[in-house]
C-alpha cells in the first residue's frame, strides 16, 4: 500500500511539473523572476535625455532608441535582419546578426480567439489584477488605444517635448482612432493621463487597460514617441508622402511575447507590401509594458520628439488605414487565428496528455496497466452516457 501511495505521489509531482514546464514554453518566452521595482526600471526610458546607438559587429548603425537597452534585447530592422544585443557599453550597444526574418503577407486574417498563456504566469511580474483574456466572442471589432506617457509631444509643433496630461500623442491617437472608425472599426481611445513620467507610469496605465477588458478589445495599442534627437532618423517618404516612421515594441518579459511578436511581424509584413518604409523596425525589449494582460498588445513609437506632429500624423493615418485588414476587423465579421495563439494551445494539450499518461503509468505500475485504466474509464463513460440517453427516452 505504501509503495502504491509513493508511486501516486511521484506521478502527481511529475504530472504537475510537465504541465508547468509546457505552459512556460507556450510562447517561447524569455523570462525570469524580477521584482516590481526592477521591472518598472526596465520599462522606463533614459532619464538623462540620452539614447543608445545599436551597432553590428562591424560598427555599422542598426538602430537608435531612448529606451533602455540590455543584453538579450533584439531588433528586427527595416530589411528584416534580426540582431541580438551581446553587450552594452555606455551609450553604445553591440548586436550579432541572428538571421533574416521571412516576413511575407499571405493574405490570411490573424486569429483573435482566446490565447492561453499558461498556468501561474499571468500577473507574476507586477502582482496586479487577475484579468480575463480577450474572448473568442470578441466580434465587436473594438481596438483599444491608450497612452502611458501622456505628456509626450513634438518639439517643432508645440515648442516643447512634454505637455503633462495633454501631450501631442493624444492627437496622434485621435488620427489612428478616427481613421479606423471611418473603416467601420469600433475604437476606444482612453485619454487618461498617467503622469509623472516615472518608473511607475506603466503601473498606473495598467489600471486604464484593465478597466476596458470587459469590452474585449481585439487589439491594444499604447501610443508613444521616441526620444532620440535626430529628426532625420525616422523621416521617410512613403507612397509619395513625407511621414515619420513607426517602431513596434514588444516586451519580452511576459507570457504573451510570442503572440505579440507574431502580431508585430504580420503588421510589418502587410505594411511592407502596402506602405513600404512605414515600419521602421521591431524592438524586442526587456520589460513587460502591460503586454501580459492580453495578446495583440503593442507599443507604437510614432517618430521622435524632434519630428513635426504633421509628419507623425501622416504616418499614423497610413498605419490606421491598413491595420484593420491585418486584424481581419471589418463591419459584421468575427475575428479569426495567429501562429502564437495556436502554438500555446497545442503545447498545453500535449502537456496534459503526457502528464496524464505519466500519472497512469506510475500509479498502475506499467504501460499496460495505464492502457487498461483508460479502457476502463472509457467503458464507464460510455455506459453512463447510454444510461442517461435511456432515461431521456
Secondary structure, 3 states (H helix, E strand, C coil): CHHHHHHHHHHHHHHHHHHHHHHHCCCCCCCCCCCHHHHHHHCCECCCCCCEEEECCCCCEEEEECECCCCCCEEECCCCEEEEEEEEECCEEEEEEEEECCCCCCCCCCECCCCCCCCCCCCCCCCCCCCCCCCCCCCCCEEEEECCCCCECCHHHHCCCECCCCCCHHHHHHHHHHHHHHCCCEEEECCCCCCCCCCCHHHHHHHHHHCCHHHCCCEEEEEEEECCCCHHHCEEEECCEEEECEEEEEECCCCCHHHHHHHHHHHHHHHHHHCCCCEEEEEEECCCCCCCCCCCEEEEEEEECCCCHHHHHHHHHHHHHHHHHHHCCCCCCCCECCHHHHHHHHHHHHHHHHHHHHHHHHHHCCHHHHHHHHHHHHHHHHHHHHHHHHHHC
